[in-house]
Amino acid sequence: MSRRAALFGIVTAVVLVGAFFYLLRLKRLTFAPISPKSEATVRTKLREAALAPASAATQLVTLYFPSYATGLLIPETRPLALAANDTDRIKQVVLALIEGSQKGLGTVLPPSATLRAVFMTSDGTAFLDFSQDALTNFPPGIESESLAVYSIVDSIAANVPDVKRVKFLVQGQQVRTLAGHIDLSGYFAPNSSWIAPSQ
């Protein structure tokens, strides 16, 4: 074998090995799994953006997230380009709650939960229709379920003043309980007793 042929063989082997490792790395980057939380956050942001009018200025909204250690709701403010009508504003507030706290507080609803529809009556009753996923992954106990419910109700009332009470539906149907404890058959008015006193 000539020296030139041997050199050509070595160069070819190096190129093939390099190409193999490059393809492995490319495959890893291309097919890297996306965490459900980050996927849900992206989906929530896209829905919020779709609801917000292009000309809307951002406003500070107040959201209430549960602190399971204290058994109270902690206010958290963030900028949001709120829609003009109440129904879309309600959707935006609930989507922001699903996205989760930016300060490490408890979750209100699982990231997979979907707000299927919102309907508001002239007497200020907001009907919220959630997907079945909304009934999963709550810390056990009636207090944690109450915190989740009033997190939603008080957050909506704080940002959509025309809402006087909230009715929860799942898949378009009335459900008896949230996750086995709190009764969802009635209507929920805002209740500031769950909110932590301001420091």
Order of alpha helices (4+ residues) and beta strands (2+ residues): alpha-alpha-beta-beta-alpha-beta-beta-alpha-beta
